[in-house]
Amino acid sequence: MYQYNEIDQTLVDERVAQFRRQTQQYLKGELNDDQFRALRLRNGLYIQTHAPMLRIAVPYGLLSTQQLRKIAHIARHYDKNYCHFTTRQNIQFNWPKLEQVPDILAELATVQMHAIQTSGNCMRNTTTDHLAGVCVDEIEDPRPYCELIRQWTTLHPEFDYLPRKFKIAVSGARHDRAATQFHDIGVHLVENDAGEIGFKILVGGGLGRTPIIGQVIKPYLEKKHLLSYLEAILRIYNLYGRRDNKYKARIKILVKETGLAKFTDKVENEWLQIRDRLELSEQRIAELKNHFTAPAYDSDAEADTSLAQVLSENKAFALWYKQNTVEHKIPGYRAVFLSLKAKDIAPGDMTDQQLDAVADLADTYSFGEVRTTHRQNLVFADVKQAELFSLWQQLAALNLATPNIGTVTDMICCPGLDFCSLANAGSIGIAKEINQALDDIDYIHDIGDVKINMSGCMNGCAHQSVGHIGILGVDKKGTEWYQITLGGSSENEAAIGERLGPSVAKHEVTQTILAILEVYVQQRQEDESFLQMVNRVGIEPFKERVYAAH
């Protein structure tokens, strides 16, 4: 993984010192709330319902075990013994004390971590495929380009105060696991007819109040022009993006109102003026690639035959293997998902003890690295198949081996009213109730791939618009209600879910979800997934069942 150089470390250290002074000024009354707001947001600090919330950047979802142990230490000493993994592959602390936040940032800086630009109207953390570098369908590892973008975006003076927040996602595989079509800019590594690898650039995607699928602005871009083209897009957005209405300030609205053709012309004209100045050399790209070389894989790993026997002898292990591990590009290895969706646990939460234990396991089984996913789970990317059984036993003891990756209980869920001051309705309690109602693991696996995404407000932090089943909390005169959508997807065939009908009361949500799943089980064709069935029959059969008793 990328290691800071002297410039990186100095920048982060100086940022910590700067924010310490600003926090002290605020606590002394030398800065008022409005003056301090912009400063704290640029350092990842929100004011939530009960306490401040600090968001930590995890660039492209990659963590060393040293960093994971530091997160555990912070959870113990500065929070309530846990942290939360987000849909942007970041980490959040929900209970830090304001006066201690500079100390937390100083601790993070010792392990090459920070909270810079994790909030505010700026370029946010760049995300990517959690299987980057190990997946079998990869064209090229996207992480060097993510790191390049991270360096370019960090404290970029021209784009420090954009009309609204700005998010970039990069994918290097044929299957999009990074939801690139729902980002302000989506970057895809692609191969042209001549066999050359470059980038396809999408623009204007996004979720929230107005979900929009991104459009292709550049079908093929040479690698050397990546930063110049991104900068051209940002310049046009910064110049023409609306600042009079925050709900219409995202680039997706600008592209929609301007029209893709006219917006593309503006970008192309701007690009012609700057592309030579920002051209990337092959040497620069090679330098970054050197930070993401393959680990020392065991060339004899495939020769071990013990896995087949253990799978035949232990049904619980076999189920976990099927559901929570995926094929690796190196024979004899698997990528392993650590489920953060155990029953009765808020999705995405981990305790300090789990964090420390996972760091130890990663050192033993996966070359000392851990990855975060945008579905709020973790990944060990490089595990020998001969060591899977031993790893599974230890993960089970930590309550991190629930065999539900990709199932209906692998829900994305925002903090909702329990923590977030923006929320209209609760999320965590509903998620627990649904999980309890779907406690039968055989039933869960019979249903198969069903993605439920639930948000407590229109900001859509949990991506409810692109869930196979989306749940959105709304407020009706002080009462919590929930809108249901069906048929969304953030993968290759991207789609925005269609609203089922009127919102349902809080006490009806779980029964509504069960009714939807019953329709699917009763009317699906052989081997038909939930999403395939919705696309085939539409939402009417589901609507009829859900609202029959209303």
N, C-alpha and C positions, 0 to 999 in steps of 0.2 A: 504494500500500500504506500501511498505518497507520504514522504517524510518532509517536514518543514525545513526550509533553509533559514539562514540568518535573517533574511528580509521578512519571511513569514512570521517568525517568532517575534521579531522586534515589533512588527505591526500589531500583533495580538497583545503583547505585553503593554505597549503604549496605549492601546485601546482600553485595557483594564484600568490603567492609571488614570486615564481621562475620565472614565465613567465613575471611578471612585471619588474624584473631585466633584463631579456633577452631583452625585448622590449626597455627598456631605453638604454641598451648597443647598440642596433641596431640604434636607433635614434641618438645616439651620434657618430656613425660611428665606434664604437669599434667592431662590427660584420658586415661582408659584407653580401650581399644578399644570397649567397650560404650557409654561416654559419647559418643565421637566418632561412632559408627555412625549414630545418628539425625541428627546434624548434617550429616555428609557426604552421606547419602542425600537430604536436603532440598535439596542442591545438586548433585544428579545424579552423585555419585561412588560407584561400586561398586568392590569389591575382587574382581578376577577371577583366573583361574588364574595368569597370568604377571605381571600389572601392574594398576594401577588402570584403570578404564574410566570415561570422562567422557561423559555424555549431554547434548547441547545441544538446547534447545527450538527448534523451527522452527514457530511458531504457524501452524496450518492450512496448513502446507507452503509458505509463501511466503518467498522470499529475494530481496533486492536483490543486484546485482552487487558492491556494496561489501562486503556481508556474506559473499558467496561468496569474495571475495579474502581476507578476514580468516580464513576457514576454511582456505584454502590456506596462508596465512602460519603459522597455528597448526600445521598438519600438518607444515610444514617445520621449524619451530623448537622444537616441543614434543613431536612424535610421530615416527613413522617414515615421514613423507612421504605419508600417505594418511589418509582418513577413511572412515566407513561410514554409509550411509543406511539407516534402519530402516523397519519396517512401520508405525510411527506418524508417519512423515514427519519424524522427527528425525535428528540427526547424532550419531555416536559416535566418540570417539577411544579406541583400545585400548592405547596405550602412554604415557600422560602420567606424569610423575613427581609423586608426591604433593606435594612441596614447591613444585612449580611450578603446581599447579592454581589457586591464587588469582591468579597472574599471567595464566593463560589466561582466567579469568573477567573480570579487569580489561580485557584486550584485547577480549573479546567485548562488554563494556559500552560500549566506544567506538563500536560499530556497532549498538547497540540489540539486543543478544542476551544470553542468559543461560542458566543451567541450573537455574533455580528450579523445583521440583516436577516434575522429570523422573524422580524415583524416590521411594520411600517411600509410606506409606499416606495419600495425599492426592489432590487432583484434578489429574490429569495434563494434558498438552498436548491441547487440543481439535483434532480433525482434521476434514477435509472433502474434498469432491470436488476432485481435481486439475485439473478442467476448469471450475471455478467461474467464472462471469462470461463464459465464451466458448462454452459448449456449447449446441447447438441445442435441447435438450430441457429447458432450465432454466425453472423457474417464477419464481424470483428468486435473485439472487446471495446465497449464504449467508454470505459472508465478513464482512460487517458484524456479523452476529449471532455469528459465531465470535469476533470481536474483543471484542464485548460480554461474552461468556462468559469469554474470557481475562482481562479486567480484573476481572470478578466473582470468578473462582476464585483469582487470584494472591494468596497469603498471606491467604486468607479465615480469620479467627481461629477461627471456630466449627468449621471442617472441616479443621483442620490435622492432626489425628490420627484419621482415620477407621478403621473396622475393617480395611479393606484399600484398596488403590489403587482409583481411580475414574476412568473414562474416558467422555468424551462425544464423539459425532460428529454432524455436521450435514450434511444434504443439501438442496440447493435444486432438484434436477432430478427428472425422472420416472424416470430410471434411476439406481439406487443404486450409485454408484462409491465410496462411503465406508464400506461394511460396517456401516451404522448398526444393523442388527438384531443385531449381536454386540458391542454396547457396553452399559455400565451404563445409559446413557441415550442413546437415538437421537432426533434432532430432524429432522423433515422439514417443509420449507415446502410447504404445500398450499393449494389454493383451494377454498372452500366453495361451496355452491349459489348464494349471493348474489354470487359473484365476488370475495369478499374473501380476501386472502391471510393465512394464519396458520400455526400449527404443529400437526403431529401428533406426539405424544410417545410414545416407546416406552421400556420399562424392563425391566431384568432380563436383558439379553443378555450373552453373554460366551463366551470360549473356555477355554483352559487344560485342567485336569483334568476339568472338568464342562462341556462345551460346551452352551449353551442359547440358543435363539432368543428375542430380546426380544419382549415383548407390548405391545400398544397400551394405554396407560393413559389417554390423553386424545386422542380423535379429532380435536378441533379446539380450539385455544387462541389467543385473541387475542394479537397481538404484544406489547401492553403488559404482558401477564402472564408473559412468558417467564421472567424471572429469579425471580419469586416462586414460580412452579410448580417450577422446578428446585430452588430452595432448600427448598421443602416436601418434595420427594422426598429430598433430602440429609438433612434433619432427621430424617425417619422412619428412614432407613437408619442414621444416626449413633446414633439412640436404640435401635433394635432389632437392628441387625446384630451377629452373633456375634463375640466377641473371644477366645473360649476355644479356637478351632480355626481356624487360618489357612486351611485348605482349605475351610472352610464359612463364611468371613467375607464373601465377595462378595455384593453385592446380589442377584445372580441366585439364590442359595440362599435368601435371605430371602424373595424374592417367591415362589419355588417352595414353600417350607415354609408361608408364611402364606396363600398363595392370592392371585391377582390381585385378586379382588373385595374382600377384607378389606384388602389392602395399599392399594388405591385409596381406600377409605374413610378410612383413616388419613391419607393424603396430602391428600385433599380437605378434611378437617377442619383440618389444619394450614394448608393454603393459605388458607382463609377468614380465619384470624387474621393473616396477614402480607401478603396480596396488595396491599392499598392502600399499604402502606409501601414496596413495591418496584416500584410501577407505573412503566413506561417511558413517557416522553413522546414524542410524534412528533418533537419537536425533537432529543431525544437520539438517536433512531434516524437522523434525517436527518444529524446531525453525523458519525456513524460511516459512513454511506453516502458522504459526501463524500471519505472516504479511499480509496474504491474506485471512482472514476469511470473511464470508458473512456479508453484512451490516444488519441492523435491518429492515428486510422486514416486511411489514404490512401483518399479517396473514389474514386480512379481505379484502385485495385488490381485490381478485377475485369476491367477493360478489357484487361489484358495477356494476350496469347494465346500467349506463348512456352512455357508449361508443357506444353501438349499435344504440341508438337513434340519437346521434350526427353524426355518420357515415352516417345514412340514410338521414339526413337533409342537410348535407353540402358536396357537391361533391368534392370541392377543398381539404377539409380536408381528405376525404375518399381516394383520390388519393395519397396524401402525406403519409397517414397511410399505404397504400398498398406498396408504393415504398420505403419509408424511415424508416420503422420500421420492426423489425423481432421478431420472437418468443423468449421468455425468458424461462429459466428452472423453474422459479417461477411463478405459475399461478397468473394472475392479473397484471403482469409487461410486458414491452416490452423494447427492446434495440432500441435506436433512433439514426439514422444517421443525422448529420448536414452537408448538402451539401456545399462544398467549390467550387462549379462549377456553380455558377450563371452566366448568360449571361453577357458578357462584363467584366468579372473578370478573371484575370490570375488564372488558376487552382492551388489550394492550398494556395492562399494568404488570409490573414486576417488582418484587421485593428486593431489598438489598442483599438478602441471603441468596436468593435465586441468581442475582447478578454476579455475585462472587463465585457461586458454584458453576455457572455457565462459563465464566472466564476460565476456570480450572479445566472444564471439559473441553473447551475450544483449544486450549494449549495441548491437551492430550490427544484430541481426535481430529482437529481441523486447522492445523498450522497457525494457531494463535489469532485467528480472525473470526469475527461474527458480522453478520449482515442483518439489516432491518428491511422489512418489506412494507409496501404501501397498504397492505391489508393487516398491518399491526401484529405481525409475527416476526420471528427471527429465523436465520438460516445459518447452518454450518455447511459451507460450500464444498468441502473436500474430505469426506469420510470414507475410509476403507470399508468395503462391504464385509470384510471379516470382523470388523469392530462394531458393526451396527447393533448387534444384540447387546453387547456390554453397554454401549451408549444409551440404548433404549431403556435398559433397566435403571440407569442413573437418572435419566430424564423423567421417567415415571415417578421415581421417588421425589422429584422436585415439582411434580404436578405440571410438567411441561411436555407431556407425551400424549395428550388427548388426540386420538386419531381422527381429527375432524377438518384437516386442511382441505379447503375447497368445498366443504359441505355447508348445510344450512345453519349450523351453529358456529361457523367460522365468520362471524359477523364483524363488519366494520361499524364502530360505534363512537360517536363523539362524547365528551364529558357531559353535555347537556346541562340542565338546570342544577345538577349537583355541584358544578363548579363554575360554569361559564356565565358571565353577566349578560351576554348577548342572547342566550338561549330563551326560547319560548316554552319549551317542554322538556321533560326528563328523557334520558336515553338509557342510562346504565340499568335502571330498575326494569325497564321493558326488556332489555337484552337478557337479563337474568331470568325473567319470567318465561321468555320464549325458550331459552335453553332448558329450563326445568320441564317445560311441556314436551320438549323433544328429547327426552332423556334416553330413549331407546336407541342404542347405537346401531342396531340392525336396520331400524326404520330410517335413520339418518343416511346410512350408506345406500339403502335401496333408493332413496330419493335422488342421490347423486349430487352433481354439481349445481348448487343453487347459492347464489351470492346475495346475502341480505346486507344492505347498507342503511344505517339509521343516523339521522342528524336531528339535533334539537332546535335548529333554526334554519332560515333560508340561506345562510352563508354556506351551508353544505359541506362542512369540513369532512364529513364522513361519506361524501360522494353518493348521496342517496339517488340522485338523478340517473346514475349509471348502474345502479344495483339491478340484478335480475328481479329482486323485490326491493323497492325503495320505501323507506318510512321517514316521513318528515313531520316533526313536531310543530304545531301551530297553536297560537293563543286565541281563544274565543271568550272574550270578556272575563279573563282571569282563569279560564279553565283550559286544561291541556287536552288537545285533540291531535289526531295524526292523519296525514294524507298518505295514501298508498299508491305507488306506481309499479308497473310491471314492464319487463322487456328491455331494461337498460343494459348496456355493456360498455366497458372501457377498453375492450381488446380490439383485435383487428377489424371486426365488423362492428364498429362503434355505433351505439344507439342511445337515445335519451328515452327513459321510461315514460309510458303513457299513464296518465292518472286514471285510477280505477273508478273513482266516483267521489261522493261526498266524504269528508274526513270522518274518522271513527273516534269514539270516546276512548280515553286511556284504558279503561277496563275491558275494552273490546279488541285491543290490538292483537293480543296473542291468539284469541279465537279466530280473528280475521286471517292471520298467517296460517293457522292450521286448516282453515277452510280452503284457502288458496292451494295449499299443498295436497289436500284431499282431491280437489278437482284434477290436479296434475296426475296424481297416482291413478285415478279412475279413468282418465281419458287419454293418457299418453300412448303413443305407438311404441312398438318394440325398439329398445335402445334409443328412444327419443329423450333428449335432455329437456329440462324445464324451459330454457330459453328457446329451443327449437319448437317446442309446443306452443309457446306464446306467439312466436312468429307465424306459426301455421294457423292457429285458430283465433288469434286476437284475444282481447280481454273480456269479451262478452260472457263466456262460460264462467269465468271467475267472478265477474260482477254479479251475475245472477245468483250464485251461491252465497256470496258475502252479504248482499243486501236483501236476501229472500225474507229474512225475519224483520226487516226494518219497516 
